[in-house]
Amino acid sequence: MRLSRYLLLCCLTALLGACASSKPSSQAGRRGFWRPNHFDRHGLENGRWRTYYDDYKKQPFTTGRYRHGRPVRTFNYYNPTGQLDRTEQYQKDGLCEVTYWHPDGQVARKGSAQWVTGKGRAPRFFWYGTWTSYNPTGQVTDVQTYNDGTITRAEKYKDGQLTQVDVYEGNKTTRTETYQNGQLIRVETFEKGLRTGNTQTL
């Protein structure tokens, strides 16, 4: 009786040992397959991508995905406290919708961007079109317009009303309009950064 129990115990031990030895190899294979930060044969980022603020990989900085050096789908950026700071939603041809977030999760700023890359040239990421900023209550505070990464127009709002418009050429202000209660009250013109004219409209 004791011998049969002993043989049964040995069989169970061997069986459990075989299962235990096979389990880690399967999990290791999955971990290896899903491990982030890989490069393709051309040395370009490919697959899931993660970066961290610290060497212990406890504080995430970015999470996203590349396809042969080009970001795809969604990239998330985090601040050092772990809160989501910015989201980049990539579409075809490198087009990207960017959203910055307030600490409470409300939209702080949003607009469009473009990711351009190609063989033999460094990647380039620039803003274009209209960018809108919001305060924590959701009211618009600023609306800016960009062309190929260069600002061309900036509007400021307070309590939902337009207060100022700046027009730019080559990142330098050429015209400033001041508004009060929705009415234009002053126009200033500039050349090479110096004011050349000041017109009171009211």
C-alpha positions as CSV (number, residue, x, y, z in Angstrom):
1,M,0.0,0.0,0.0
2,R,2.8,2.3,0.9
3,L,4.7,1.4,-2.3
4,S,1.6,2.2,-4.4
5,R,1.2,5.6,-2.7
6,Y,4.9,6.3,-3.2
7,L,4.7,5.5,-6.9
8,L,1.6,7.6,-7.3
9,L,3.3,10.5,-5.5
10,C,6.4,10.2,-7.8
11,C,4.2,10.2,-10.9
12,L,2.3,13.3,-9.7
13,T,5.6,15.1,-8.9
14,A,7.0,14.3,-12.4
15,L,3.8,15.4,-14.1
16,L,3.7,18.7,-12.2
17,G,7.4,19.3,-12.9
18,A,6.8,18.8,-16.6
19,C,4.0,21.2,-16.6
20,A,6.0,23.8,-14.7
21,S,9.0,23.5,-17.0
22,S,6.8,23.9,-20.1
23,K,4.9,27.0,-18.9
24,P,7.8,29.5,-18.6
25,S,9.1,28.7,-22.1
26,S,5.6,29.6,-23.5
27,Q,5.4,32.8,-21.5
28,A,8.9,33.7,-22.4
29,G,8.1,33.3,-26.1
30,R,5.1,35.7,-25.7
31,R,7.2,38.2,-23.8
32,G,9.9,38.0,-26.5
33,F,7.4,38.5,-29.3
34,W,5.7,41.5,-27.5
35,R,8.9,43.1,-26.2
36,P,8.9,46.8,-27.3
37,N,11.7,48.9,-28.9
38,H,12.7,46.7,-31.9
39,F,14.3,47.8,-35.1
40,D,13.8,46.5,-38.6
41,R,16.6,45.3,-40.9
42,H,17.2,48.9,-42.0
43,G,17.7,50.1,-38.4
44,L,14.3,51.9,-38.3
45,E,12.0,51.7,-35.3
46,N,9.4,49.0,-35.7
47,G,6.5,47.7,-33.6
48,R,5.6,48.7,-30.1
49,W,7.7,51.4,-28.6
50,R,8.1,52.6,-25.0
51,T,10.4,55.0,-23.3
52,Y,10.8,55.9,-19.7
53,Y,12.0,58.8,-17.5
54,D,14.0,56.4,-15.2
55,D,16.4,53.5,-15.7
56,Y,14.1,51.2,-13.7
57,K,11.3,51.6,-16.2
58,K,8.8,52.7,-13.6
59,Q,8.0,56.2,-15.0
60,P,6.6,56.0,-18.5
61,F,7.4,58.8,-20.9
62,T,6.0,57.6,-24.2
63,T,4.0,54.6,-25.4
64,G,3.2,54.0,-29.0
65,R,3.9,52.1,-32.2
66,Y,6.2,52.5,-35.2
67,R,6.0,50.9,-38.7
68,H,9.4,51.0,-40.3
69,G,10.4,54.3,-38.7
70,R,7.1,56.0,-39.0
71,P,4.7,56.4,-36.0
72,V,1.3,54.9,-36.4
73,R,-2.0,54.7,-34.5
74,T,-1.8,56.4,-31.1
75,F,1.2,57.8,-29.3
76,N,0.8,58.9,-25.6
77,Y,3.2,61.2,-23.8
78,Y,3.2,61.4,-20.0
79,N,4.6,63.9,-17.6
80,P,7.0,62.9,-14.8
81,T,4.1,62.4,-12.3
82,G,2.5,59.8,-14.6
83,Q,-0.4,61.9,-15.9
84,L,-1.2,61.9,-19.6
85,D,0.2,65.1,-21.1
86,R,-0.2,64.7,-24.9
87,T,-1.8,62.3,-27.4
88,E,-0.9,62.0,-31.0
89,Q,-3.4,60.2,-33.3
90,Y,-1.7,59.2,-36.6
91,Q,-3.5,58.7,-39.8
92,K,-2.3,57.9,-43.4
93,D,0.6,59.7,-44.9
94,G,1.9,60.9,-41.5
95,L,-1.1,63.2,-40.8
96,C,-1.6,63.6,-37.1
97,E,-4.2,65.0,-34.7
98,V,-2.5,66.2,-31.5
99,T,-4.3,66.8,-28.2
100,Y,-2.7,68.3,-25.0
101,W,-4.5,67.6,-21.7
102,H,-5.1,69.5,-18.5
103,P,-4.2,67.5,-15.4
104,D,-8.0,66.8,-14.8
105,G,-8.3,65.2,-18.2
106,Q,-9.9,68.1,-20.0
107,V,-8.6,69.2,-23.4
108,A,-6.0,71.9,-23.1
109,R,-4.9,72.3,-26.7
110,K,-5.6,70.5,-30.0
111,G,-4.6,70.8,-33.6
112,S,-3.0,69.1,-36.7
113,A,0.5,68.1,-37.4
114,Q,2.5,66.3,-40.1
115,W,5.2,63.7,-39.8
116,V,7.5,63.6,-42.9
117,T,10.2,61.0,-43.3
118,G,11.9,59.3,-46.2
119,K,15.0,57.5,-47.4
120,G,18.2,59.5,-46.8
121,R,16.5,62.4,-44.9
122,A,15.9,63.1,-41.2
123,P,12.4,62.8,-39.9
124,R,10.5,66.1,-39.6
125,F,7.5,66.8,-37.4
126,F,5.6,70.2,-37.8
127,W,2.3,71.8,-37.0
128,Y,-0.1,73.2,-39.6
129,G,-3.6,74.6,-39.8
130,T,-5.6,75.8,-36.8
131,W,-4.6,75.1,-33.2
132,T,-7.1,75.9,-30.4
133,S,-6.3,76.3,-26.7
134,Y,-8.8,75.9,-23.9
135,N,-8.9,76.7,-20.2
136,P,-9.8,74.1,-17.6
137,T,-13.5,75.0,-17.9
138,G,-13.5,74.4,-21.7
139,Q,-13.6,78.0,-22.9
140,V,-11.4,79.0,-25.8
141,T,-8.4,81.1,-24.8
142,D,-6.2,81.1,-28.0
143,V,-6.5,80.2,-31.7
144,Q,-3.3,80.0,-33.7
145,T,-2.8,79.3,-37.4
146,Y,0.4,77.5,-38.7
147,N,1.8,77.0,-42.2
148,D,4.5,74.4,-42.5
149,G,5.4,74.8,-38.8
150,T,5.5,78.6,-38.9
151,I,2.9,80.7,-37.1
152,T,1.0,83.1,-39.3
153,R,-1.8,84.3,-37.0
154,A,-2.7,84.3,-33.3
155,E,-6.0,85.2,-31.7
156,K,-6.6,85.7,-28.0
157,Y,-9.9,85.4,-26.2
158,K,-11.3,86.3,-22.8
159,D,-14.6,85.1,-21.5
160,G,-15.5,83.9,-25.0
161,Q,-14.7,87.3,-26.7
162,L,-11.9,88.1,-29.1
163,T,-9.4,90.6,-27.5
164,Q,-6.3,90.6,-29.8
165,V,-5.1,89.4,-33.2
166,D,-1.4,89.1,-34.2
167,V,-0.4,88.6,-37.8
168,Y,3.1,87.1,-38.5
169,E,5.5,86.8,-41.4
170,G,8.6,84.7,-40.8
171,N,7.8,84.4,-37.1
172,K,7.8,88.2,-36.7
173,T,4.8,90.3,-35.9
174,T,3.6,92.5,-38.8
175,R,0.2,93.6,-37.4
176,T,-1.6,93.7,-34.1
177,E,-5.3,94.3,-33.7
178,T,-6.9,95.0,-30.3
179,Y,-10.6,94.4,-29.7
180,Q,-13.0,95.5,-26.9
181,N,-16.5,94.1,-26.6
182,G,-16.1,92.5,-30.0
183,Q,-15.2,95.9,-31.7
184,L,-11.8,96.7,-33.2
185,I,-10.3,99.6,-31.3
186,R,-6.6,99.7,-32.3
187,V,-4.3,98.6,-35.2
188,E,-0.5,98.5,-34.9
189,T,1.8,97.7,-37.7
190,F,5.4,96.4,-37.5
191,E,8.4,96.0,-39.8
192,K,11.4,93.9,-38.8
193,G,10.0,93.7,-35.3
194,L,9.7,97.5,-34.9
195,R,6.4,99.3,-34.7
196,T,5.8,101.5,-37.8
197,G,2.2,102.6,-37.2
198,N,-0.5,103.0,-34.6
199,T,-4.1,103.6,-35.5
200,Q,-6.9,104.3,-33.1
201,T,-10.2,103.2,-34.5
202,L,-12.5,104.4,-31.7
